[in-house]
Amino acid sequence: MKDVWVISLGGSRIVPDSVDDKFLLRFKKMIESHPSVKFVVVCGGGSTARRYILALRKLGKGAREQSEAGIGVTRFHSNFMMRFFGTRANEELPLTKRKVRNLLRGNQVVFCGALRWGKGTTSDGTAAGLAGYLKCPFINLTNVKGLYDKEPSLKGAKFIPEISWEEFDMVASKVKFKAGQHFVLDQAASKKIRKGKIVTYIVGSVTDIDKILKGKRFVGTRIFG
């Protein structure tokens, strides 16, 4: 499909502590300012999902039960965003890649959460898989400006503006998977990005997504080549 972009929208951008209505209004305005572009927005679970996952972990539930709880939150966030966007968005929550593609025909933006459970499934991995399926670029909108060589909050953390598919996969693969993990873009996504050679961007603001779409200079990390 031409002029389609997949965006992974972190759950903690939707609900950091309470619903961030100011951020969501900026996000909606940005989408509406590109009427000729179509978007697939995969919503994450964020800190809300992590609370439920941690509770299940403490209660002795297994990895699948933890993941299913997280998946449920991603779908709840998607339903919320569908209602917030109104007529520009889908009314039905898709659970397959084919359904996402079909819904793009009649909507400018299609929201979804996790499509199905699978071992190591994450919302970032779902978004990367959809970008590969639709043969389009992928933007990960997170709460930091891009990729760093170590935890951004640590002293001396170095920002990485560009990195190859292979190098990024090596970085992401060092992070051990667990349900509800928090990494700027996880290994479930990095494998698909590398295999599909998907041009990927990691950014921390709606403004930088707008700049990418307009072909302007932006603050963030580009993964390619």
C-alpha positions in Angstrom: 0.0 0.0 0.0 1.2 3.5 -0.9 1.4 6.3 1.7 0.8 4.1 4.7 2.7 4.4 8.0 2.6 2.1 11.0 3.0 3.9 14.4 3.6 2.1 17.7 1.9 4.3 20.3 3.2 3.5 23.7 0.6 2.9 26.4 2.4 5.2 28.7 1.9 8.0 26.2 -1.8 7.4 26.3 -2.0 7.0 30.1 1.1 8.1 31.9 -0.7 8.4 35.2 -4.1 9.6 34.0 -5.3 9.9 30.4 -3.0 12.6 28.7 -5.7 14.5 26.9 -3.4 17.3 25.8 -1.0 14.8 24.2 -3.8 12.9 22.5 -5.2 16.1 21.0 -1.8 16.9 19.5 -1.6 13.4 18.1 -5.0 13.6 16.6 -4.3 17.0 15.0 -1.1 15.7 13.5 -2.9 12.7 11.9 -5.6 15.0 10.5 -3.0 17.4 9.0 -1.9 14.5 6.7 -5.2 13.6 5.0 -3.5 11.9 2.1 -1.6 9.5 4.4 -3.1 6.4 6.0 -2.0 5.2 9.4 -2.0 2.0 11.4 -1.6 2.8 15.1 -0.8 -0.1 17.4 -1.5 0.8 21.0 0.7 -0.5 23.8 -0.3 -1.3 27.3 2.2 0.8 29.1 2.3 1.1 32.9 -1.3 0.2 33.1 -0.6 -3.3 31.7 2.5 -3.6 33.8 0.5 -3.1 37.0 -1.8 -6.0 36.1 1.1 -8.2 34.9 3.0 -7.6 38.1 0.0 -8.4 40.2 -0.5 -11.7 38.3 3.2 -12.5 38.7 3.0 -12.0 42.5 -0.1 -14.1 42.6 1.9 -17.0 41.0 0.3 -16.9 37.5 2.4 -18.0 34.5 3.8 -16.0 31.6 0.8 -16.7 29.3 -1.7 -15.4 31.8 0.5 -12.3 32.3 0.7 -11.7 28.6 -3.0 -12.2 28.1 -3.7 -9.5 30.7 -1.3 -7.1 28.9 -2.9 -7.9 25.5 -6.3 -7.0 27.0 -5.0 -3.6 28.0 -3.6 -2.9 24.5 -7.1 -3.7 23.1 -8.8 -1.5 25.6 -6.5 1.4 24.7 -7.2 0.8 21.0 -11.0 0.9 21.6 -10.6 4.2 23.5 -8.5 5.7 20.7 -11.1 4.5 18.1 -13.8 6.4 19.9 -11.6 9.5 20.4 -10.8 9.7 16.7 -14.4 9.1 15.6 -15.2 9.0 11.9 -11.6 9.0 10.7 -11.0 5.7 12.5 -12.2 2.1 12.4 -15.3 1.0 14.4 -14.3 -2.6 14.6 -11.2 -3.8 16.4 -9.1 -6.0 14.1 -7.5 -9.2 15.3 -5.6 -10.2 12.1 -3.2 -8.5 9.7 -5.6 -9.1 6.9 -8.4 -7.3 8.8 -6.1 -4.3 9.4 -5.4 -4.1 5.7 -9.1 -4.3 4.8 -10.0 -1.6 7.3 -7.5 0.7 5.8 -9.6 0.9 2.6 -12.3 2.8 4.3 -10.5 4.6 7.1 -7.6 7.1 7.4 -6.4 5.5 10.6 -6.8 2.0 11.9 -6.2 1.4 15.6 -5.4 -2.0 17.0 -3.7 -3.7 20.0 -2.0 -7.0 20.1 -3.6 -9.2 17.3 -3.2 -12.5 19.0 -1.2 -14.2 21.7 2.1 -15.8 20.9 5.3 -16.6 22.8 7.3 -13.3 23.1 4.4 -11.3 21.6 4.7 -7.5 22.2 2.9 -4.4 20.8 6.1 -3.3 19.2 6.5 -6.7 17.6 2.9 -6.5 16.3 3.6 -3.0 14.8 6.8 -4.2 13.1 5.0 -7.2 11.8 2.3 -5.1 10.3 4.8 -2.7 8.7 6.5 -5.7 7.1 3.1 -7.1 5.9 2.0 -3.7 4.5 5.5 -3.0 3.2 5.6 0.5 4.7 7.8 2.4 7.2 7.5 2.1 10.9 7.6 4.8 13.6 7.9 4.0 17.3 6.6 6.9 19.5 7.9 6.5 22.9 8.7 8.6 26.0 12.4 9.3 25.2 13.8 11.1 22.1 15.3 7.9 20.6 17.9 5.1 21.2 20.7 5.4 23.6 23.7 3.2 24.2 22.4 2.6 27.8 19.5 3.5 30.0 18.8 7.2 29.1 18.5 8.2 32.8 22.1 7.0 33.5 25.0 9.5 33.5 26.9 9.5 30.3 24.2 7.8 28.2 25.0 8.5 24.5 22.2 9.3 22.0 22.3 7.2 18.8 20.8 9.1 15.8 21.4 6.3 13.2 22.0 2.6 13.5 21.8 -0.4 11.1 19.2 -3.1 11.2 21.9 -5.6 12.3 23.4 -3.5 15.0 20.0 -2.6 16.4 19.0 -6.2 16.5 22.1 -7.0 18.5 21.4 -4.3 21.0 17.7 -5.3 21.5 18.6 -9.0 21.7 20.6 -8.4 24.9 17.4 -7.5 26.7 15.8 -10.6 28.2 12.1 -10.9 27.3 9.4 -10.8 30.0 5.8 -9.8 29.8 5.3 -6.1 30.2 9.0 -5.3 29.6 9.9 -1.7 29.0 12.5 -1.0 26.3 12.6 1.7 23.7 11.9 -0.9 21.0 12.0 -4.5 21.9 13.6 -7.7 20.4 10.2 -9.0 19.1 10.3 -5.9 16.8 14.0 -5.9 16.1 13.9 -9.4 14.5 11.1 -8.4 12.2 12.7 -5.1 11.3 16.0 -6.8 10.4 14.3 -9.6 8.4 11.9 -7.3 6.6 14.5 -4.5 6.1 11.9 -2.0 7.5 12.9 1.6 7.7 12.2 2.4 11.3 12.2 5.6 13.4 12.2 6.0 17.2 11.0 9.4 18.3 9.7 11.0 21.5 7.3 13.6 20.2 4.4 14.2 17.8 6.2 17.1 16.3 9.0 14.8 15.1 6.6 12.4 13.5 5.2 15.4 11.6 8.7 16.3 10.5 9.4 12.8 9.3 6.2 12.7 7.2 7.2 16.0 5.7 10.7 14.9 4.9 12.2 17.4 7.3 15.0 17.0 9.9 13.9 15.5 13.1 15.1 14.5 16.5 15.2 10.8 16.9 16.8 7.5 15.8 16.6 6.1 12.3 17.2 2.3 11.8 18.1 1.4 8.2 20.6 -0.2 5.9 
